[in-house]
């Protein structure tokens, strides 16, 4: 904001307001500059850094949110000053700054209500004749009604015959998800989505219900989740079976603290995540992700999970997956390793020592990712042909170069360790060259691990092994619903209603998988982000 230093107001209050508004606007400009700097840094990291070393998107958004608040306050101060000057008949000293806003177009399916702002006096100011309406201007604003609890009253009329002595008759009571309970399927689905998709622990949900006048113990909410998972387990089992029937899957695991009552502390359980996503190569299989809970990270866990699997598993360097291959005498399972994990050792060395050898390794791997960016979304045959022509020479040159560098450096260094890791996993790292269905990394499954991490930070730990299993059931169905563009709340509500009502038999569970599901009794809500 430009301040006319030659004509400053004499009134102290006006001067104070002028300085305050100027400070707000300047703070907004500084915040906008800081935001642009952060965006540039993020883009540089995205372009030149590996994905796992990027600034976490959620962390970056937290910074952006605070900057947006400061920018908004500065813009509001400028707009208020310009409005005041216009009303006073003065020429505005503030040049309006048009900020790019993500207004978009409000969806047509949203309900609308009108607020008519009309003239109080509809007579002509000149001749006092009646004004004639010639049109109108319309502007839409997005409004919200807070979530409202309501009571579902089930009324069953009773009948009796006046002509004969017969007992009273009435329609049978509809089945409930909780026998004798007060929660509908929609309310239970809301609790599931709030806990496992929005990461709201049950004690926070209980506080939200209490603000609306409903007192619910956490134990009651926990009981609802357990009963819901009993209904949903057949769908979960079929989801896991679908993933294990694929020819190529991703696998990864993450820790989960679980209470161990016998020792009075927590133990570290594991969530094993198995995912299918053929979209990068236009494959026919729908995307899906499933979590399987285990009490530890022993190699026998993935061996048991993958007992019926035949194909390629894309994984990190965890040795336990190697046991899966060794257990198959028919070589029915092969491993494809992750270039991000191979790259990580070089990144850490370069970040701490600026090693030119590590920098060269990073540049060579980055060249492979540039090729992948060009062929993403192409058919598998095309991807394989491009990789053979462009990626194979780079990979072979990288292998020779690593062999040359290893004897030149100390065996005890982190750099030597990074080189040995890459060479030790080389067969699995280059498997992508001969199979256009494979990716260079395991980012697909690591993206599905992140929600578990967020939920773990909020819930701290699972109450017991059974609680962790219920967590796996709900998280699997929610993750797969989101991968298929569904609203998890609409999906889980309808699935529970169908199963509880007995409209879907065990033999028809296939129809309830996210990619096959079609809403039966309710309109599907907009897809969740």
C-alpha positions as CSV (number, residue, x, y, z in Angstrom):
1,X,0.0,0.0,0.0
2,X,1.3,3.4,-0.9
3,X,1.0,6.0,1.9
4,X,1.0,9.7,1.0
5,X,3.6,11.0,3.4
6,X,2.8,14.6,2.5
7,X,-0.8,14.4,3.6
8,X,-0.8,12.2,6.7
9,X,-3.9,12.5,8.9
10,X,-3.6,14.6,12.1
11,X,-5.9,12.4,14.1
12,X,-3.9,9.8,16.2
13,X,-6.6,7.1,15.9
14,X,-6.8,7.5,12.1
15,X,-3.0,7.4,11.8
16,X,-2.8,4.3,14.0
17,X,-5.4,2.6,11.8
18,X,-3.5,3.6,8.7
19,X,-0.2,2.2,10.1
20,X,-1.9,-1.0,11.3
21,X,-3.5,-1.6,7.9
22,X,-0.2,-1.0,6.2
23,X,1.5,-3.4,8.5
24,X,-1.1,-6.1,7.7
25,X,-0.8,-5.6,4.0
26,X,3.0,-5.7,4.1
27,X,2.8,-8.9,6.2
28,X,0.6,-10.4,3.6
29,X,3.0,-9.5,0.9
30,X,5.9,-11.0,2.9
31,X,3.9,-14.1,3.4
32,X,3.2,-14.4,-0.3
33,X,6.9,-14.1,-1.0
34,X,7.6,-16.8,1.6
35,X,5.0,-19.0,0.0
36,X,6.5,-18.6,-3.4
37,X,10.0,-19.5,-2.0
38,X,8.6,-22.6,-0.4
39,X,6.8,-23.6,-3.6
40,X,10.1,-23.1,-5.6
41,X,12.0,-25.2,-3.1
42,X,9.3,-27.9,-3.3
43,X,9.4,-28.0,-7.1
44,X,13.2,-28.1,-7.0
45,X,13.1,-31.0,-4.6
46,X,10.4,-32.8,-6.7
47,X,12.5,-32.3,-9.9
48,X,15.9,-33.2,-8.6
49,X,15.3,-35.2,-5.4
50,X,13.9,-38.6,-5.0
51,X,10.3,-39.1,-4.0
52,X,11.0,-40.4,-0.5
53,X,13.2,-37.5,0.3
54,X,10.7,-34.9,-0.8
55,X,9.2,-32.5,1.8
56,X,6.1,-34.3,3.1
57,X,3.1,-32.9,1.3
58,X,1.1,-32.6,4.6
59,X,3.9,-30.8,6.3
60,X,4.2,-28.4,3.4
61,X,0.5,-27.7,3.5
62,X,0.7,-26.8,7.2
63,X,3.2,-24.1,6.3
64,X,1.1,-22.9,3.4
65,X,-2.0,-22.7,5.6
66,X,-0.4,-20.2,8.0
67,X,1.0,-18.1,5.1
68,X,-2.5,-18.1,3.5
69,X,-3.9,-16.7,6.7
70,X,-1.5,-13.9,6.9
71,X,-2.0,-13.1,3.2
72,X,-5.8,-13.2,3.7
73,X,-5.6,-10.7,6.6
74,X,-3.4,-8.3,4.6
75,X,-5.8,-8.5,1.6
76,X,-8.8,-7.9,3.9
77,X,-7.1,-4.8,5.3
78,X,-6.4,-3.4,1.9
79,X,-9.9,-4.1,0.6
80,X,-11.4,-2.4,3.7
81,X,-9.3,0.7,3.2
82,X,-10.2,0.9,-0.5
83,X,-13.9,0.6,0.4
84,X,-13.7,3.3,3.0
85,X,-11.9,5.7,0.6
86,X,-14.5,5.1,-2.1
87,X,-17.3,5.8,0.3
88,X,-15.6,9.0,1.3
89,X,-15.3,10.1,-2.3
90,X,-11.6,9.9,-2.3
91,X,-9.3,8.4,-4.9
92,X,-8.1,5.1,-3.5
93,X,-4.4,5.0,-2.6
94,X,-4.5,1.2,-2.5
95,X,-4.1,-0.7,-5.7
96,X,-6.3,-3.8,-5.5
97,X,-4.4,-7.0,-5.7
98,X,-6.2,-9.7,-7.5
99,X,-5.2,-13.0,-6.0
100,X,-5.7,-16.2,-7.9
101,X,-8.4,-18.1,-6.1
102,X,-9.6,-21.7,-6.6
103,X,-13.3,-20.8,-6.8
104,X,-14.2,-23.4,-9.3
105,X,-17.8,-24.2,-10.2
106,X,-20.1,-25.4,-7.5
107,X,-21.5,-28.9,-8.3
108,X,-25.0,-28.9,-9.9
109,X,-26.2,-31.7,-7.6
110,X,-25.8,-29.7,-4.4
111,X,-29.1,-28.5,-3.0
112,X,-29.6,-24.8,-3.3
113,X,-31.7,-22.2,-1.5
114,X,-32.2,-18.6,-2.5
115,X,-31.8,-15.3,-0.5
116,X,-33.5,-12.5,-2.4
117,X,-32.0,-9.1,-1.8
118,X,-34.6,-6.6,-3.2
119,X,-35.3,-2.9,-3.1
120,X,-37.4,-1.6,-0.2
121,X,-38.8,1.1,-2.4
122,X,-39.7,0.1,-6.0
123,X,-40.6,3.5,-7.3
124,X,-38.6,5.6,-9.7
125,X,-36.5,8.2,-7.9
126,X,-37.3,10.7,-10.6
127,X,-41.0,10.4,-11.5
128,X,-42.1,8.1,-8.7
129,X,-43.5,5.7,-11.2
130,X,-43.4,1.9,-10.6
131,X,-40.1,0.3,-11.5
132,X,-40.3,-2.7,-13.9
133,X,-38.2,-5.8,-13.3
134,X,-35.9,-6.4,-16.3
135,X,-33.7,-9.2,-15.0
136,X,-31.6,-10.2,-12.0
137,X,-28.0,-10.9,-11.0
138,X,-27.2,-14.2,-9.3
139,X,-24.1,-15.1,-7.3
140,X,-23.5,-18.5,-5.7
141,X,-21.7,-19.0,-2.4
142,X,-20.8,-22.3,-0.7
143,X,-22.7,-22.8,2.6
144,X,-22.7,-25.5,5.1
145,X,-25.2,-27.1,7.6
146,X,-23.4,-28.7,10.5
147,X,-23.7,-32.4,10.7
148,X,-27.0,-33.2,12.5
149,X,-27.9,-36.3,14.4
150,X,-31.5,-37.5,13.9
151,X,-33.6,-40.3,15.3
152,X,-34.9,-43.1,13.1
153,X,-38.3,-44.2,14.4
154,X,-39.3,-47.6,13.2
155,X,-43.1,-47.8,13.4
156,X,-44.8,-51.3,13.0
157,X,-48.6,-51.1,13.0
158,X,-50.4,-53.9,14.8
159,X,-53.6,-55.4,13.4
160,X,-56.4,-57.6,14.8
161,X,-59.4,-59.2,13.1
162,X,-62.7,-58.1,14.6
163,X,-64.6,-61.0,13.2
164,X,-62.6,-63.9,14.7
165,X,-60.4,-64.6,17.7
166,X,-56.9,-64.4,16.1
167,X,-53.7,-63.1,17.6
168,X,-52.4,-59.6,16.8
169,X,-50.3,-59.5,13.7
170,X,-47.7,-57.0,12.5
171,X,-44.7,-56.9,10.1
172,X,-41.5,-58.4,11.4
173,X,-38.9,-56.1,12.8
174,X,-36.2,-55.2,10.4
175,X,-32.7,-56.6,11.3
176,X,-30.3,-54.2,13.0
177,X,-26.5,-54.1,12.8
178,X,-26.4,-54.3,16.6
179,X,-29.2,-56.4,18.0
180,X,-31.2,-54.1,20.3
181,X,-28.8,-51.3,19.7
182,X,-29.6,-47.7,18.7
183,X,-27.0,-47.2,16.0
184,X,-28.0,-47.3,12.3
185,X,-25.7,-48.5,9.6
186,X,-25.0,-44.9,8.6
187,X,-24.0,-43.9,12.1
188,X,-21.7,-46.9,12.4
189,X,-20.1,-46.2,9.0
190,X,-19.6,-42.6,10.1
191,X,-17.7,-43.8,13.2
192,X,-15.5,-46.1,11.0
193,X,-14.7,-43.4,8.5
194,X,-14.0,-40.8,11.2
195,X,-11.5,-43.2,13.0
196,X,-9.8,-44.9,10.1
197,X,-10.0,-42.3,7.3
198,X,-10.1,-39.0,9.1
199,X,-7.9,-40.3,12.0
200,X,-10.2,-39.2,14.8
201,X,-9.7,-41.4,17.9
202,X,-12.9,-42.6,19.6
203,X,-12.5,-40.2,22.6
204,X,-12.5,-37.2,20.2
205,X,-15.6,-38.6,18.5
206,X,-17.3,-39.0,21.9
207,X,-16.6,-35.3,22.6
208,X,-18.1,-34.3,19.2
209,X,-21.2,-36.4,19.9
210,X,-21.5,-34.8,23.4
211,X,-21.5,-31.3,21.9
212,X,-24.7,-32.3,20.1
213,X,-26.3,-33.6,23.3
214,X,-25.5,-37.3,22.9
215,X,-23.5,-39.0,25.5
216,X,-21.7,-42.1,24.1
217,X,-18.9,-43.9,26.0
218,X,-15.8,-44.8,24.1
219,X,-16.5,-48.4,25.0
220,X,-19.8,-48.2,23.2
221,X,-18.2,-46.8,20.1
222,X,-15.6,-49.5,20.3
223,X,-18.3,-52.1,20.5
224,X,-19.9,-50.7,17.4
225,X,-16.6,-51.0,15.5
226,X,-16.1,-54.6,16.6
227,X,-19.6,-55.6,15.5
228,X,-19.3,-53.8,12.2
229,X,-16.1,-55.6,11.5
230,X,-17.8,-58.9,12.1
231,X,-20.3,-58.0,9.4
232,X,-17.6,-56.7,7.0
233,X,-15.0,-59.5,7.4
234,X,-16.4,-61.5,4.4
235,X,-15.9,-58.5,2.2
236,X,-12.4,-58.0,3.6
237,X,-11.4,-61.7,3.1
238,X,-12.6,-61.5,-0.5
239,X,-10.6,-58.3,-1.1
240,X,-7.4,-60.0,0.2
241,X,-8.2,-63.0,-2.0
242,X,-8.6,-60.7,-5.1
243,X,-5.2,-59.1,-4.5
244,X,-3.5,-62.4,-4.0
245,X,-4.9,-63.7,-7.3
246,X,-3.1,-60.9,-9.2
247,X,0.0,-61.6,-11.2
248,X,1.9,-58.6,-9.8
249,X,1.5,-56.9,-6.5
250,X,3.3,-54.4,-4.2
251,X,4.2,-55.3,-0.6
252,X,5.5,-53.3,2.3
253,X,5.0,-53.2,6.1
254,X,4.9,-50.7,8.9
255,X,5.0,-50.9,12.7
256,X,2.0,-50.6,15.0
257,X,2.3,-50.3,18.8
258,X,-0.1,-52.7,20.4
259,X,-0.9,-52.9,24.1
260,X,0.5,-56.0,25.8
261,X,-1.5,-56.4,29.0
262,X,0.6,-59.2,30.4
263,X,3.7,-57.0,30.5
264,X,2.0,-53.7,31.2
265,X,3.5,-52.0,28.1
266,X,3.2,-52.0,24.3
267,X,4.7,-54.4,21.8
268,X,5.4,-53.6,18.2
269,X,3.0,-55.4,15.8
270,X,3.2,-55.0,12.0
271,X,0.7,-54.0,9.3
272,X,1.6,-55.8,6.1
273,X,0.2,-53.9,3.1
274,X,-0.4,-55.6,-0.2
275,X,-1.6,-53.5,-3.2
276,X,-2.5,-53.8,-6.8
277,X,-2.5,-50.8,-9.2
278,X,-2.3,-51.5,-13.0
279,X,-3.3,-48.0,-14.0
280,X,0.3,-46.8,-14.9
281,X,0.3,-49.4,-17.7
282,X,-3.4,-49.4,-18.6
283,X,-3.9,-52.9,-17.1
284,X,-7.4,-54.4,-16.6
285,X,-7.3,-55.0,-12.8
286,X,-9.0,-52.5,-10.6
287,X,-6.8,-50.8,-7.9
288,X,-7.0,-52.2,-4.4
289,X,-5.0,-52.3,-1.1
290,X,-5.3,-54.6,1.9
291,X,-3.7,-54.6,5.3
292,X,-2.9,-57.8,7.2
293,X,-1.9,-57.6,10.8
294,X,0.8,-59.8,12.3
295,X,2.3,-59.8,15.8
296,X,5.9,-59.4,14.5
297,X,8.1,-59.0,11.4
298,X,9.4,-62.5,11.1
299,X,9.9,-63.7,7.5
300,X,7.3,-66.4,8.0
301,X,4.6,-63.7,8.0
302,X,4.8,-62.7,4.3
303,X,5.5,-66.3,3.5
304,X,2.1,-67.2,5.0
305,X,0.3,-64.2,3.5
306,X,1.6,-65.0,0.0
307,X,1.1,-68.8,0.3
308,X,-1.4,-68.8,-2.7
309,X,0.3,-66.0,-4.7
310,X,2.0,-66.7,-8.0
311,X,3.8,-63.9,-9.8
312,X,6.0,-60.9,-9.1
313,X,6.1,-59.0,-5.8
314,X,7.6,-55.5,-5.9
315,X,9.2,-54.8,-2.5
316,X,12.0,-53.0,-0.7
317,X,15.1,-54.8,0.4
318,X,13.6,-56.6,3.5
319,X,15.2,-60.0,3.7
320,X,12.0,-61.6,4.8
321,X,10.6,-61.5,1.3
322,X,13.5,-63.5,0.2
323,X,12.2,-66.4,2.3
324,X,9.0,-66.3,0.1
325,X,11.2,-67.0,-2.9
326,X,13.2,-69.7,-1.2
327,X,10.1,-71.5,-0.1
328,X,9.0,-72.0,-3.7
329,X,10.8,-74.8,-5.4
330,X,8.9,-74.1,-8.6
331,X,10.1,-70.4,-8.7
332,X,6.5,-69.3,-8.9
333,X,7.4,-66.1,-7.0
334,X,9.9,-63.5,-8.1
335,X,10.9,-60.2,-6.5
336,X,11.3,-56.9,-8.2
337,X,13.2,-54.4,-6.0
338,X,12.7,-50.7,-5.5
339,X,15.0,-48.1,-7.1
340,X,14.0,-45.5,-4.4
341,X,15.5,-47.7,-1.7
342,X,18.6,-48.3,-3.8
343,X,18.9,-44.5,-4.3
344,X,18.4,-43.7,-0.7
345,X,21.9,-44.6,0.4
346,X,23.5,-42.4,-2.2
347,X,21.2,-39.5,-1.2
348,X,22.1,-39.8,2.5
349,X,25.8,-39.8,1.6
350,X,25.5,-36.8,-0.7
351,X,23.4,-34.9,1.8
352,X,26.1,-35.2,4.4
353,X,29.3,-35.2,2.5
354,X,28.6,-33.8,-1.0
355,X,30.3,-36.8,-2.5
356,X,30.8,-36.5,-6.2
357,X,30.4,-40.2,-6.6
358,X,27.1,-40.2,-4.8
359,X,26.0,-37.2,-6.9
360,X,26.9,-39.1,-10.1
361,X,24.9,-42.1,-8.9
362,X,21.9,-39.8,-8.2
363,X,22.1,-38.2,-11.6
364,X,22.2,-41.6,-13.4
365,X,19.2,-42.9,-11.5
366,X,17.3,-39.6,-12.2
367,X,17.8,-40.3,-15.9
368,X,15.9,-43.5,-15.5
369,X,13.0,-41.7,-13.9
370,X,12.9,-39.2,-16.7
371,X,12.3,-42.0,-19.1
372,X,9.6,-43.4,-16.8
373,X,7.8,-40.0,-16.8
374,X,7.6,-40.2,-20.6
375,X,5.9,-43.7,-20.7
376,X,3.7,-43.5,-17.6
377,X,0.1,-44.4,-18.6
378,X,1.2,-46.3,-21.8
379,X,0.5,-50.0,-22.5
380,X,2.9,-52.5,-21.0
381,X,4.3,-53.5,-24.4
382,X,5.2,-49.9,-25.3
383,X,6.8,-49.4,-21.9
384,X,8.9,-52.5,-22.3
385,X,10.1,-51.5,-25.8
386,X,11.1,-48.0,-24.6
387,X,12.9,-49.4,-21.6
388,X,14.9,-51.9,-23.8
389,X,15.9,-49.1,-26.1
390,X,16.6,-46.2,-23.7
391,X,16.8,-47.6,-20.1
392,X,18.8,-50.7,-20.6
393,X,22.0,-48.9,-21.9
394,X,21.8,-46.6,-18.9
395,X,21.4,-49.5,-16.4
396,X,24.2,-51.5,-17.9
397,X,26.5,-48.4,-17.8
398,X,25.5,-47.8,-14.2
399,X,26.4,-51.4,-13.2
400,X,29.8,-51.1,-14.8
401,X,30.4,-47.7,-13.2
402,X,29.4,-49.0,-9.7
403,X,31.8,-52.0,-10.2
404,X,34.6,-49.6,-11.0
405,X,33.9,-47.3,-8.0
406,X,33.6,-49.9,-5.3
407,X,37.3,-50.9,-5.1
408,X,38.4,-47.2,-5.0
409,X,36.7,-46.4,-1.8
410,X,36.9,-47.7,1.8
411,X,34.7,-50.7,2.4
412,X,33.6,-49.3,5.8
413,X,32.1,-46.1,4.3
414,X,28.4,-45.5,3.8
415,X,29.0,-44.9,0.2
416,X,30.5,-48.4,-0.2
417,X,27.5,-49.8,1.7
418,X,25.1,-48.0,-0.8
419,X,27.0,-49.5,-3.8
420,X,27.0,-53.0,-2.3
421,X,23.2,-52.7,-1.6
422,X,22.5,-51.8,-5.2
423,X,24.8,-54.6,-6.6
424,X,23.4,-57.2,-4.2
425,X,19.8,-56.4,-5.3
426,X,20.7,-55.9,-9.0
427,X,18.7,-58.8,-10.4
428,X,15.5,-57.5,-8.9
429,X,16.3,-53.9,-9.7
430,X,16.6,-54.5,-13.4
431,X,13.5,-56.8,-13.7
432,X,11.5,-53.8,-14.8
433,X,13.4,-53.8,-18.1
434,X,11.8,-57.0,-19.3
435,X,8.3,-56.4,-17.9
436,X,6.4,-53.3,-18.8
437,X,3.9,-53.9,-16.0
438,X,6.5,-53.2,-13.3
439,X,7.3,-49.8,-11.7
440,X,10.7,-48.5,-10.7
441,X,9.7,-48.3,-7.1
442,X,7.3,-49.3,-4.4
443,X,5.7,-45.8,-4.0
444,X,2.3,-47.3,-4.9
445,X,2.2,-49.3,-1.6
446,X,4.1,-46.7,0.4
447,X,1.3,-44.2,-0.4
448,X,-1.2,-46.6,1.2
449,X,1.0,-47.0,4.3
450,X,0.8,-43.2,5.0
451,X,-2.8,-43.3,6.3
452,X,-1.8,-46.0,8.8
453,X,1.0,-43.7,10.0
454,X,-1.3,-40.8,10.5
455,X,-3.8,-43.0,12.3
456,X,-1.0,-44.3,14.5
457,X,0.1,-40.8,15.5
458,X,-3.4,-39.9,16.6
459,X,-4.5,-43.2,18.2
460,X,-1.0,-43.9,19.7
461,X,-1.5,-47.7,19.8
462,X,-4.1,-50.5,19.2
463,X,-5.7,-51.9,22.4
464,X,-4.9,-55.5,21.5
465,X,-4.2,-57.8,18.6
466,X,-7.9,-58.1,17.8
467,X,-8.2,-54.3,17.7
468,X,-5.4,-54.2,15.3
469,X,-7.1,-56.8,13.1
470,X,-10.3,-54.7,13.1
471,X,-8.1,-51.7,12.1
472,X,-6.8,-53.7,9.2
473,X,-10.3,-54.6,8.0
474,X,-11.7,-51.1,8.1
475,X,-8.5,-49.5,6.7
476,X,-8.5,-52.0,3.8
477,X,-12.0,-51.3,2.7
478,X,-11.7,-47.5,3.0
479,X,-8.4,-47.4,1.1
480,X,-9.7,-49.6,-1.7
481,X,-12.9,-47.5,-1.9
482,X,-10.8,-44.3,-2.2
483,X,-8.6,-45.9,-4.9
484,X,-11.7,-46.6,-6.9
485,X,-13.1,-43.1,-6.6
486,X,-15.8,-43.9,-4.0
487,X,-17.0,-42.0,-1.0
488,X,-16.0,-44.3,1.9
489,X,-19.0,-43.2,3.9
490,X,-21.6,-44.0,1.2
491,X,-19.8,-47.2,0.4
492,X,-19.6,-48.6,3.9
493,X,-23.2,-47.5,4.8
494,X,-24.7,-49.3,1.8
495,X,-22.5,-52.4,2.3
496,X,-23.5,-52.7,5.9
497,X,-27.2,-52.2,5.0
498,X,-27.1,-54.9,2.4
499,X,-25.3,-57.4,4.6
500,X,-27.3,-56.8,7.7
501,X,-30.6,-57.0,5.8
502,X,-29.6,-60.2,4.3
503,X,-30.0,-58.9,0.7
504,X,-26.5,-60.0,-0.1
505,X,-25.6,-63.6,0.4
506,X,-22.1,-64.9,1.1
507,X,-22.0,-66.2,-2.5
508,X,-22.7,-62.6,-3.7
509,X,-19.9,-60.8,-1.8
510,X,-18.1,-60.2,-5.0
511,X,-20.7,-57.5,-5.8
512,X,-19.7,-55.6,-2.7
513,X,-16.1,-55.1,-3.6
514,X,-15.4,-51.4,-4.3
515,X,-14.9,-51.7,-8.1
516,X,-18.1,-53.8,-8.5
517,X,-20.2,-51.9,-6.0
518,X,-23.3,-49.9,-7.2
519,X,-25.4,-48.0,-4.6
520,X,-28.7,-49.8,-4.0
521,X,-30.8,-47.6,-1.7
522,X,-29.0,-44.3,-1.6
523,X,-27.4,-41.9,-4.1
524,X,-23.7,-42.1,-4.2
525,X,-22.0,-39.1,-2.7
526,X,-19.2,-37.2,-4.5
527,X,-15.9,-39.1,-4.6
528,X,-13.7,-38.5,-1.6
529,X,-10.3,-36.8,-1.9
